[in-house]
Amino acid sequence: MAWCEECDILVEDTDLGAEGECPACGTILADQERQPIPWYFKLMIVASVIYLGYRGYQGVTWIAAHV
């Protein structure tokens, strides 16, 4: 899927024209490359998973201690 900056819409690959243009405005979209996911976003996801896993473990042990 390609993003058209001119129209601010997401264009399906099947909707692209013969030369990869946007069906609404005609801007060529086929040459655009996706940007890689930044390393700090990946680090934030890993840290969130570790934190939530630890909090889940604490919740389970608290419930087990109070039953």
Secondary structure by P-SEA (a helix, b strand, c coil): cccccccccccccccccccccccccccccccbbbbcccaaaaaaaaaaaaaaaaaaaaaaaaaaaac
